[in-house]
Amino acid sequence: MIEEEELDNSAKRQIFISLLEEKDINPFNTWESEMPKMVQDPRYSMLRNTKQRMEIFAEWARARIALIKEEKANQKKEEAFTLFLTY
C-alpha cells in the first residue's frame, strides 16, 4: 500500500473526492451536515486540515450541482422532443 506521505497534494485531493462520491454526499447540503458521514473513513484524514477539506467539498459541490442541473435540463429537452414527435 502507498504511504500517505508519498502522495502529492493532487493525489490526496482525488482520494478525498472519491470519498465524497462513494459516501453519497449530498452536494446541496452544507459541509456541517455532510461531514459526519465521512469523518470515520481513513480518506478523510488524508488532507491535513479542515479548511482544505471544506474548500475541496465546496468546489466539488458546485461542480456536482452544475452537472445535476445540466442533466435535468437535457432530460427535459429530450422529453419535450419525444412529446413533439408523438404528435
Buried (B, 14 or more C-beta within 10 A) or exposed (E): EEEEEEBEEEEBBEBBBEBBEEBEBEBEEEBEEBBEBBEEEEBBEBBEEEEBBBBBBEEBBEEBEEEEEEEEEEEEEEEEEEEEEEE
